[in-house]
């Protein structure tokens, strides 16, 4: 299951596994599951997204940008993303600026 809850140091974290997602359908299906998880929670949450090997398609980026301002920014206390390196960092900075988010990129779990 690509969307699940994990516990780390006594805190509940929403974990979304986008690893190796390369098609619109894969990305959008997981994104919709992520949205449902957000809607099931009152208040803010901690988020960990794993994007190692994933490729953000234009349709996915458009959808996540719309959701970012309306849902994710308001409900995310801390936003950590794995697998964000190289050009993806530049795209993340643009997303952060447009959405008002403050997602933090990490190359790996270390």
C-alpha positions in Angstrom: 0.0 0.0 0.0 1.6 3.3 -1.1 0.0 5.4 1.6 0.3 4.4 5.3 0.9 5.7 8.8 4.2 5.0 10.5 5.4 5.9 14.0 8.8 7.4 14.7 9.9 8.6 18.1 6.3 8.5 19.4 5.0 10.6 16.5 2.5 9.5 13.8 3.7 10.3 10.3 1.8 10.0 7.0 4.1 8.0 4.6 3.5 8.1 0.9 5.6 5.8 -1.3 6.0 7.2 -4.8 9.2 5.2 -5.4 9.7 4.3 -9.1 6.4 5.9 -10.1 6.8 7.0 -13.7 3.3 7.2 -15.2 0.4 9.7 -14.6 -1.8 6.8 -13.4 0.7 5.6 -10.7 1.4 9.1 -9.5 -2.2 10.3 -9.5 -3.5 7.2 -7.8 -1.1 7.6 -4.9 -1.8 11.3 -4.7 -5.5 10.6 -4.4 -4.8 8.2 -1.6 -2.7 10.9 0.1 -5.5 13.4 -0.2 -7.9 10.9 1.4 -5.5 10.4 4.3 -5.3 14.2 4.8 -9.1 14.5 4.7 -9.3 11.9 7.5 -7.3 14.0 9.9 -8.3 17.0 11.8 -5.5 19.5 12.3 -1.9 19.3 11.2 0.2 16.2 10.4 3.7 15.1 9.7 4.4 14.0 6.1 7.2 11.9 4.6 7.1 11.3 0.8 9.5 8.9 -0.8 10.2 10.0 -4.4 13.4 7.9 -5.1 13.3 6.9 -8.7 10.0 8.7 -9.4 9.4 11.1 -12.3 6.9 13.9 -11.8 4.8 14.2 -14.9 3.1 17.5 -15.9 -0.4 16.2 -15.0 0.9 15.1 -11.5 2.7 18.5 -11.0 -0.5 20.4 -12.0 -2.6 18.4 -9.6 -0.2 18.6 -6.7 0.2 22.4 -7.1 -3.6 22.8 -6.9 -3.7 20.6 -3.8 -0.7 22.2 -2.3 -2.2 25.5 -1.6 -5.7 24.3 -0.7 -4.9 21.2 1.4 -1.3 20.3 2.0 0.1 23.7 3.1 -2.7 24.2 5.7 -2.5 20.7 7.2 1.2 19.9 7.1 3.2 20.6 10.2 6.5 19.2 8.7 7.0 18.0 5.1 10.1 15.8 4.3 10.7 14.4 0.9 13.2 11.6 0.1 14.9 11.2 -3.3 14.9 14.8 -4.2 18.2 15.5 -5.9 19.6 17.5 -8.9 17.0 19.1 -11.1 14.2 17.9 -8.7 15.6 20.3 -6.1 15.1 23.2 -8.4 11.5 22.1 -9.2 10.8 21.7 -5.5 12.0 25.2 -4.8 9.6 26.5 -7.4 6.8 24.4 -5.9 7.6 25.7 -2.4 7.6 29.3 -3.7 4.3 28.9 -5.6 2.4 27.0 -2.9 3.9 28.7 0.1 5.0 25.2 1.3 8.3 24.6 3.0 9.0 21.0 1.9 12.5 19.8 2.9 14.4 17.6 0.4 16.6 14.7 1.3 18.6 12.6 -1.1 18.3 9.4 1.1 17.0 8.2 4.5 20.3 8.9 6.1 
